[in-house]
Amino acid sequence: MQLKNRQDFWSGVMFVALGLGFAWKATSYQMGTAARMGPGYFPFWLGLVLALLGIIVLLGSFSKNALETTIDKFDFRIAGLVVGSVLLYGFILRPLGVYISVAVLVIVSSLASHEFSWKIAVGNAIFLVIFSYLAFIKGLGLIFPLWPSFMGMN
């Protein structure tokens, strides 16, 4: 067997590692049964399914029909923008509210794309602000500040 698709190989390794890690951590919670699930039941089985998916992807990377690929050099700028946008979101949510925070998260993380477009980034931001409001505020009834605290509109 010869490794042909390096992207699938390393994706499979990542899925297996994450899946087994989540399944292992879930064993520290009460499992319960299928009829009466404990807090560890769902994450445990979801972790095992993720690990199984990883094994399937990993084995597929050795297939004769697998597309031959290579891995590009790691781009710290892209990783920094994506992780940084999530950290920034966490810091600005309380003072700036959901609407502005989600928009900033989407636009800053969109800068990581090689095909960045302001039009698409702003469109995605508007869609996700509306979706966040409908899903989390209206749908689930979560309590988040919607507007910046200095505006007094919450």
N, CA and C atoms as a LAMMPS dump frame, in Angstrom:
ITEM: TIMESTEP
0
ITEM: NUMBER OF ATOMS
462
ITEM: BOX BOUNDS ff ff ff
-5.0000000000000000e+02 5.0000000000000000e+02
-5.0000000000000000e+02 5.0000000000000000e+02
-5.0000000000000000e+02 5.0000000000000000e+02
ITEM: ATOMS id mol type element x y z
1 1 1 N 0.845 -1.185 0
2 1 2 C 0 0 0
3 1 3 C 0.889 1.247 0
4 2 1 N 0.535 2.157 -0.882
5 2 2 C 1.302 3.395 -0.976
6 2 3 C 0.363 4.571 -0.722
7 3 1 N 0.835 5.505 0.084
8 3 2 C 0.047 6.692 0.395
9 3 3 C -0.027 7.579 -0.837
10 4 1 N -1.26 7.841 -1.311
11 4 2 C -1.437 8.679 -2.495
12 4 3 C -1.997 10.051 -2.138
13 5 1 N -2.998 10.078 -1.251
14 5 2 C -3.674 11.327 -0.938
15 5 3 C -3.291 11.767 0.474
16 6 1 N -2.307 12.638 0.557
17 6 2 C -1.813 13.081 1.866
18 6 3 C -2.855 13.9 2.633
19 7 1 N -3.679 14.655 1.929
20 7 2 C -4.72 15.444 2.599
21 7 3 C -5.713 14.524 3.312
22 8 1 N -6.173 13.495 2.627
23 8 2 C -7.098 12.554 3.252
24 8 3 C -6.433 11.803 4.398
25 9 1 N -5.172 11.458 4.226
26 9 2 C -4.464 10.734 5.283
27 9 3 C -4.439 11.557 6.571
28 10 1 N -3.984 12.81 6.481
29 10 2 C -3.869 13.633 7.686
30 10 3 C -5.231 14.069 8.216
31 11 1 N -6.221 14.215 7.338
32 11 2 C -7.585 14.491 7.808
33 11 3 C -8.1 13.301 8.601
34 12 1 N -7.846 12.102 8.092
35 12 2 C -8.262 10.891 8.8
36 12 3 C -7.593 10.768 10.156
37 13 1 N -6.292 11.061 10.204
38 13 2 C -5.57 11.018 11.48
39 13 3 C -6.183 12.007 12.46
40 14 1 N -6.51 13.218 11.98
41 14 2 C -7.102 14.236 12.843
42 14 3 C -8.469 13.783 13.363
43 15 1 N -9.308 13.21 12.48
44 15 2 C -10.626 12.731 12.903
45 15 3 C -10.505 11.618 13.938
46 16 1 N -9.593 10.696 13.72
47 16 2 C -9.403 9.592 14.673
48 16 3 C -8.954 10.148 16.021
49 17 1 N -7.978 11.045 16.008
50 17 2 C -7.467 11.611 17.264
51 17 3 C -8.552 12.391 18.009
52 18 1 N -9.273 13.25 17.299
53 18 2 C -10.342 14.02 17.952
54 18 3 C -11.459 13.111 18.45
55 19 1 N -11.865 12.161 17.626
56 19 2 C -12.941 11.25 18.015
57 19 3 C -12.593 10.44 19.243
58 20 1 N -11.384 9.857 19.248
59 20 2 C -10.976 9.07 20.411
60 20 3 C -10.787 9.954 21.637
61 21 1 N -10.303 11.177 21.43
62 21 2 C -10.147 12.107 22.547
63 21 3 C -11.488 12.464 23.183
64 22 1 N -12.477 12.764 22.344
65 22 2 C -13.804 13.082 22.875
66 22 3 C -14.443 11.874 23.539
67 23 1 N -14.294 10.699 22.931
68 23 2 C -14.865 9.48 23.523
69 23 3 C -14.204 9.19 24.866
70 24 1 N -12.894 9.352 24.939
71 24 2 C -12.171 9.105 26.186
72 24 3 C -12.617 10.086 27.269
73 25 1 N -12.725 11.362 26.922
74 25 2 C -13.155 12.37 27.897
75 25 3 C -14.596 12.122 28.343
76 26 1 N -15.429 11.643 27.437
77 26 2 C -16.835 11.387 27.777
78 26 3 C -16.982 10.267 28.794
79 27 1 N -15.99 9.375 28.888
80 27 2 C -16.085 8.282 29.866
81 27 3 C -15.987 8.789 31.301
82 28 1 N -15.545 10.026 31.498
83 28 2 C -15.482 10.58 32.849
84 28 3 C -16.857 11.068 33.314
85 29 1 N -17.825 11.075 32.414
86 29 2 C -19.195 11.441 32.76
87 29 3 C -20.036 10.175 32.881
88 30 1 N -21.181 10.309 33.501
89 30 2 C -22.097 9.181 33.643
90 30 3 C -22.659 8.813 32.273
91 31 1 N -22.59 7.53 31.913
92 31 2 C -22.993 7.098 30.578
93 31 3 C -24.5 6.885 30.453
94 32 1 N -25.099 6.169 31.376
95 32 2 C -26.512 5.839 31.248
96 32 3 C -26.712 4.749 30.208
97 33 1 N -27.932 4.656 29.696
98 33 2 C -28.271 3.653 28.682
99 33 3 C -28.893 4.362 27.489
100 34 1 N -29.181 3.584 26.444
101 34 2 C -29.809 4.183 25.265
102 34 3 C -31.193 4.736 25.61
103 35 1 N -31.894 4.087 26.5
104 35 2 C -33.224 4.545 26.893
105 35 3 C -33.164 5.712 27.883
106 36 1 N -32.111 5.755 28.662
107 36 2 C -31.965 6.805 29.684
108 36 3 C -30.514 7.312 29.64
109 37 1 N -30.258 8.192 28.678
110 37 2 C -28.893 8.643 28.412
111 37 3 C -28.376 9.574 29.497
112 38 1 N -27.121 9.339 29.87
113 38 2 C -26.428 10.233 30.78
114 38 3 C -25.681 11.29 29.977
115 39 1 N -25.016 12.223 30.65
116 39 2 C -24.32 13.301 29.945
117 39 3 C -23.141 12.822 29.099
118 40 1 N -22.604 11.639 29.351
119 40 2 C -21.477 11.148 28.571
120 40 3 C -21.864 10.262 27.406
121 41 1 N -23.114 9.857 27.334
122 41 2 C -23.546 8.882 26.325
123 41 3 C -23.379 9.411 24.897
124 42 1 N -23.972 10.551 24.615
125 42 2 C -23.936 11.098 23.251
126 42 3 C -22.52 11.461 22.812
127 43 1 N -21.728 12.202 23.64
128 43 2 C -20.367 12.521 23.201
129 43 3 C -19.497 11.277 23.003
130 44 1 N -19.715 10.239 23.812
131 44 2 C -18.939 9.016 23.671
132 44 3 C -19.19 8.373 22.313
133 45 1 N -20.447 8.174 21.992
134 45 2 C -20.763 7.509 20.719
135 45 3 C -20.464 8.406 19.523
136 46 1 N -20.67 9.688 19.672
137 46 2 C -20.321 10.61 18.594
138 46 3 C -18.81 10.601 18.349
139 47 1 N -18.021 10.534 19.409
140 47 2 C -16.574 10.442 19.276
141 47 3 C -16.147 9.167 18.567
142 48 1 N -16.786 8.052 18.895
143 48 2 C -16.457 6.795 18.222
144 48 3 C -16.85 6.821 16.748
145 49 1 N -17.99 7.417 16.435
146 49 2 C -18.409 7.529 15.031
147 49 3 C -17.43 8.43 14.269
148 50 1 N -16.979 9.519 14.898
149 50 2 C -16.004 10.398 14.268
150 50 3 C -14.686 9.657 14.022
151 51 1 N -14.258 8.842 14.997
152 51 2 C -13.035 8.057 14.826
153 51 3 C -13.203 7.035 13.702
154 52 1 N -14.369 6.413 13.621
155 52 2 C -14.638 5.453 12.545
156 52 3 C -14.608 6.15 11.184
157 53 1 N -15.2 7.322 11.105
158 53 2 C -15.154 8.11 9.874
159 53 3 C -13.706 8.438 9.512
160 54 1 N -12.912 8.775 10.507
161 54 2 C -11.499 9.059 10.282
162 54 3 C -10.749 7.86 9.735
163 55 1 N -11.062 6.679 10.253
164 55 2 C -10.417 5.46 9.757
165 55 3 C -10.791 5.218 8.296
166 56 1 N -12.049 5.454 7.962
167 56 2 C -12.499 5.267 6.576
168 56 3 C -11.774 6.241 5.642
169 57 1 N -11.681 7.502 6.053
170 57 2 C -10.99 8.506 5.235
171 57 3 C -9.513 8.161 5.129
172 58 1 N -8.915 7.775 6.25
173 58 2 C -7.497 7.429 6.276
174 58 3 C -7.203 6.254 5.347
175 59 1 N -8.01 5.206 5.41
176 59 2 C -7.791 4.048 4.537
177 59 3 C -8.023 4.398 3.073
178 60 1 N -8.948 5.313 2.816
179 60 2 C -9.206 5.75 1.439
180 60 3 C -8.022 6.461 0.818
181 61 1 N -7.159 7.02 1.656
182 61 2 C -5.986 7.724 1.129
183 61 3 C -4.973 6.765 0.513
184 62 1 N -5.091 5.476 0.801
185 62 2 C -4.193 4.466 0.246
186 62 3 C -4.775 3.783 -0.988
187 63 1 N -6 4.131 -1.354
188 63 2 C -6.681 3.485 -2.48
189 63 3 C -5.959 3.744 -3.797
190 64 1 N -6.058 2.786 -4.699
191 64 2 C -5.469 2.955 -6.034
192 64 3 C -6.148 4.093 -6.789
193 65 1 N -7.437 4.317 -6.514
194 65 2 C -8.209 5.353 -7.2
195 65 3 C -8.094 6.723 -6.533
196 66 1 N -7.358 6.802 -5.426
197 66 2 C -7.258 8.065 -4.691
198 66 3 C -6.507 9.103 -5.529
199 67 1 N -7.012 10.315 -5.477
200 67 2 C -6.372 11.427 -6.168
201 67 3 C -5.047 11.738 -5.471
202 68 1 N -3.977 11.836 -6.225
203 68 2 C -2.669 12.091 -5.626
204 68 3 C -2.566 13.569 -5.26
205 69 1 N -2.327 13.845 -3.987
206 69 2 C -2.232 15.225 -3.507
207 69 3 C -1.014 15.385 -2.614
208 70 1 N -0.674 16.613 -2.377
209 70 2 C 0.392 16.953 -1.434
210 70 3 C -0.169 17.961 -0.441
211 71 1 N 0.577 18.22 0.588
212 71 2 C 0.172 19.183 1.61
213 71 3 C 1.005 20.444 1.421
214 72 1 N 0.343 21.577 1.338
215 72 2 C 1.047 22.85 1.232
216 72 3 C 1.658 23.213 2.583
217 73 1 N 2.58 24.155 2.545
218 73 2 C 3.196 24.653 3.764
219 73 3 C 2.125 25.281 4.653
220 74 1 N 2.234 25.065 5.969
221 74 2 C 1.249 25.585 6.912
222 74 3 C 1.252 27.108 6.869
223 75 1 N 0.061 27.707 6.76
224 75 2 C -0.064 29.159 6.676
225 75 3 C -0.526 29.704 8.034
226 76 1 N 0.412 30.26 8.77
227 76 2 C 0.108 30.78 10.101
228 76 3 C -0.813 31.994 10.041
229 77 1 N -0.759 32.756 8.956
230 77 2 C -1.628 33.925 8.81
231 77 3 C -3.093 33.495 8.793
232 78 1 N -3.397 32.471 8.022
233 78 2 C -4.777 31.991 7.928
234 78 3 C -5.25 31.45 9.271
235 79 1 N -4.429 30.62 9.897
236 79 2 C -4.791 30.064 11.206
237 79 3 C -4.968 31.189 12.228
238 80 1 N -4.073 32.182 12.185
239 80 2 C -4.174 33.306 13.112
240 80 3 C -5.449 34.114 12.921
241 81 1 N -5.837 34.328 11.667
242 81 2 C -7.072 35.079 11.407
243 81 3 C -8.306 34.322 11.891
244 82 1 N -8.356 33.023 11.636
245 82 2 C -9.533 32.245 12.036
246 82 3 C -9.617 32.132 13.555
247 83 1 N -8.526 31.712 14.19
248 83 2 C -8.534 31.576 15.65
249 83 3 C -8.667 32.952 16.305
250 84 1 N -7.983 33.935 15.76
251 84 2 C -8.067 35.286 16.308
252 84 3 C -9.467 35.873 16.227
253 85 1 N -10.181 35.578 15.139
254 85 2 C -11.545 36.101 15.013
255 85 3 C -12.462 35.495 16.068
256 86 1 N -12.255 34.231 16.399
257 86 2 C -13.076 33.591 17.436
258 86 3 C -12.736 34.177 18.803
259 87 1 N -11.457 34.372 19.082
260 87 2 C -11.06 34.993 20.348
261 87 3 C -11.588 36.425 20.449
262 88 1 N -11.471 37.169 19.366
263 88 2 C -11.986 38.536 19.337
264 88 3 C -13.491 38.548 19.612
265 89 1 N -14.215 37.613 18.999
266 89 2 C -15.662 37.494 19.233
267 89 3 C -15.952 37.304 20.727
268 90 1 N -15.186 36.43 21.36
269 90 2 C -15.391 36.187 22.786
270 90 3 C -15.166 37.432 23.629
271 91 1 N -14.185 38.243 23.247
272 91 2 C -13.892 39.458 24.016
273 91 3 C -14.886 40.582 23.765
274 92 1 N -15.43 40.673 22.548
275 92 2 C -16.291 41.82 22.237
276 92 3 C -17.783 41.527 22.348
277 93 1 N -18.16 40.271 22.597
278 93 2 C -19.593 39.941 22.663
279 93 3 C -20.321 40.76 23.727
280 94 1 N -19.817 40.773 24.929
281 94 2 C -20.511 41.488 26.011
282 94 3 C -20.564 42.999 25.781
283 95 1 N -19.447 43.657 25.457
284 95 2 C -19.543 45.109 25.29
285 95 3 C -20.215 45.561 23.988
286 96 1 N -20.085 44.785 22.909
287 96 2 C -20.632 45.246 21.627
288 96 3 C -21.925 44.55 21.202
289 97 1 N -22.307 43.479 21.859
290 97 2 C -23.558 42.801 21.53
291 97 3 C -23.42 41.797 20.393
292 98 1 N -24.463 41.01 20.215
293 98 2 C -24.471 39.922 19.227
294 98 3 C -24.336 40.442 17.807
295 99 1 N -25.078 41.466 17.457
296 99 2 C -25.112 41.912 16.065
297 99 3 C -23.732 42.324 15.553
298 100 1 N -23.077 43.193 16.267
299 100 2 C -21.759 43.676 15.827
300 100 3 C -20.71 42.568 15.973
301 101 1 N -20.775 41.793 17.052
302 101 2 C -19.783 40.736 17.286
303 101 3 C -19.812 39.668 16.208
304 102 1 N -21.003 39.231 15.813
305 102 2 C -21.11 38.209 14.758
306 102 3 C -20.6 38.777 13.438
307 103 1 N -20.948 40.015 13.142
308 103 2 C -20.482 40.636 11.9
309 103 3 C -18.955 40.728 11.882
310 104 1 N -18.339 41.134 12.995
311 104 2 C -16.883 41.219 13.08
312 104 3 C -16.266 39.833 12.929
313 105 1 N -16.84 38.83 13.593
314 105 2 C -16.34 37.457 13.491
315 105 3 C -16.323 36.983 12.042
316 106 1 N -17.405 37.185 11.336
317 106 2 C -17.51 36.713 9.958
318 106 3 C -16.544 37.469 9.045
319 107 1 N -16.482 38.776 9.186
320 107 2 C -15.63 39.56 8.285
321 107 3 C -14.151 39.293 8.55
322 108 1 N -13.728 39.237 9.814
323 108 2 C -12.312 38.98 10.112
324 108 3 C -11.918 37.568 9.678
325 109 1 N -12.759 36.576 9.945
326 109 2 C -12.414 35.212 9.519
327 109 3 C -12.459 35.071 8.004
328 110 1 N -13.278 35.87 7.328
329 110 2 C -13.327 35.839 5.861
330 110 3 C -12.033 36.35 5.241
331 111 1 N -11.31 37.198 5.959
332 111 2 C -10.034 37.699 5.46
333 111 3 C -9.02 36.568 5.255
334 112 1 N -9.253 35.42 5.872
335 112 2 C -8.355 34.279 5.729
336 112 3 C -8.482 33.61 4.37
337 113 1 N -9.559 33.874 3.653
338 113 2 C -9.786 33.232 2.361
339 113 3 C -8.9 33.837 1.282
340 114 1 N -8.436 32.981 0.382
341 114 2 C -7.66 33.466 -0.757
342 114 3 C -8.56 34.171 -1.771
343 115 1 N -9.862 33.89 -1.714
344 115 2 C -10.83 34.513 -2.63
345 115 3 C -11.685 35.542 -1.899
346 116 1 N -11.085 36.298 -0.971
347 116 2 C -11.838 37.259 -0.167
348 116 3 C -12.531 38.291 -1.043
349 117 1 N -13.797 38.563 -0.696
350 117 2 C -14.585 39.596 -1.36
351 117 3 C -15.4 40.313 -0.284
352 118 1 N -15.31 41.637 -0.262
353 118 2 C -16.079 42.396 0.731
354 118 3 C -17.574 42.148 0.576
355 119 1 N -18.035 42.083 -0.664
356 119 2 C -19.463 41.879 -0.937
357 119 3 C -19.953 40.556 -0.329
358 120 1 N -19.193 39.5 -0.53
359 120 2 C -19.581 38.184 -0.005
360 120 3 C -19.449 38.16 1.515
361 121 1 N -18.39 38.761 2.052
362 121 2 C -18.187 38.777 3.499
363 121 3 C -19.31 39.529 4.206
364 122 1 N -19.686 40.681 3.677
365 122 2 C -20.773 41.457 4.286
366 122 3 C -22.102 40.719 4.139
367 123 1 N -22.328 40.1 2.986
368 123 2 C -23.549 39.307 2.791
369 123 3 C -23.633 38.151 3.775
370 124 1 N -22.511 37.441 3.974
371 124 2 C -22.479 36.354 4.953
372 124 3 C -22.713 36.883 6.362
373 125 1 N -22.127 38.029 6.67
374 125 2 C -22.292 38.619 8
375 125 3 C -23.757 38.96 8.259
376 126 1 N -24.4 39.563 7.295
377 126 2 C -25.822 39.912 7.455
378 126 3 C -26.658 38.651 7.648
379 127 1 N -26.413 37.653 6.807
380 127 2 C -27.164 36.39 6.937
381 127 3 C -26.95 35.762 8.313
382 128 1 N -25.693 35.699 8.782
383 128 2 C -25.414 35.04 10.061
384 128 3 C -25.911 35.85 11.26
385 129 1 N -25.96 37.161 11.139
386 129 2 C -26.547 37.971 12.213
387 129 3 C -28.034 37.649 12.331
388 130 1 N -28.726 37.596 11.206
389 130 2 C -30.162 37.273 11.212
390 130 3 C -30.375 35.846 11.713
391 131 1 N -29.568 34.907 11.215
392 131 2 C -29.692 33.521 11.644
393 131 3 C -29.429 33.377 13.142
394 132 1 N -28.385 34.039 13.649
395 132 2 C -28.062 33.972 15.079
396 132 3 C -29.215 34.498 15.919
397 133 1 N -29.8 35.595 15.475
398 133 2 C -30.941 36.157 16.205
399 133 3 C -32.105 35.17 16.222
400 134 1 N -32.456 34.647 15.058
401 134 2 C -33.603 33.735 14.977
402 134 3 C -33.356 32.428 15.724
403 135 1 N -32.159 31.849 15.57
404 135 2 C -31.883 30.545 16.172
405 135 3 C -31.652 30.641 17.682
406 136 1 N -30.808 31.566 18.107
407 136 2 C -30.394 31.573 19.497
408 136 3 C -31.241 32.465 20.392
409 137 1 N -31.652 33.604 19.89
410 137 2 C -32.431 34.531 20.72
411 137 3 C -33.911 34.147 20.693
412 138 1 N -34.483 34.06 19.5
413 138 2 C -35.912 33.725 19.382
414 138 3 C -36.165 32.23 19.578
415 139 1 N -35.397 31.396 18.87
416 139 2 C -35.633 29.952 18.902
417 139 3 C -35.313 29.312 20.242
418 140 1 N -34.125 29.534 20.759
419 140 2 C -33.7 28.89 22.004
420 140 3 C -33.914 29.762 23.237
421 141 1 N -34.22 31.022 23.027
422 141 2 C -34.485 31.915 24.156
423 141 3 C -33.248 32.27 24.974
424 142 1 N -32.067 32.198 24.357
425 142 2 C -30.848 32.553 25.085
426 142 3 C -30.795 34.061 25.288
427 143 1 N -30.167 34.447 26.362
428 143 2 C -30.104 35.868 26.708
429 143 3 C -28.692 36.377 26.442
430 144 1 N -28.557 37.153 25.385
431 144 2 C -27.304 37.805 25.024
432 144 3 C -27.6 39.276 24.802
433 145 1 N -26.625 40.14 25.056
434 145 2 C -26.843 41.541 24.686
435 145 3 C -26.854 41.644 23.157
436 146 1 N -27.85 42.338 22.618
437 146 2 C -27.974 42.43 21.165
438 146 3 C -27.208 43.614 20.608
439 147 1 N -27.226 44.719 21.303
440 147 2 C -26.569 45.948 20.849
441 147 3 C -25.456 46.317 21.825
442 148 1 N -24.57 47.212 21.449
443 148 2 C -23.519 47.647 22.389
444 148 3 C -24.111 48.19 23.67
445 149 1 N -23.454 47.887 24.785
446 149 2 C -23.993 48.273 26.105
447 149 3 C -24.09 49.783 26.251
448 150 1 N -23.216 50.544 25.611
449 150 2 C -23.26 51.999 25.748
450 150 3 C -24.469 52.614 25.042
451 151 1 N -25.132 51.846 24.162
452 151 2 C -26.316 52.378 23.451
453 151 3 C -27.587 52.242 24.295
454 152 1 N -27.577 51.371 25.303
455 152 2 C -28.721 51.208 26.181
456 152 3 C -29.969 50.677 25.492
457 153 1 N -29.808 49.896 24.426
458 153 2 C -30.964 49.402 23.654
459 153 3 C -31.306 47.948 23.962
460 154 1 N -30.695 47.323 24.958
461 154 2 C -30.946 45.906 25.228
462 154 3 C -32.162 45.69 26.067
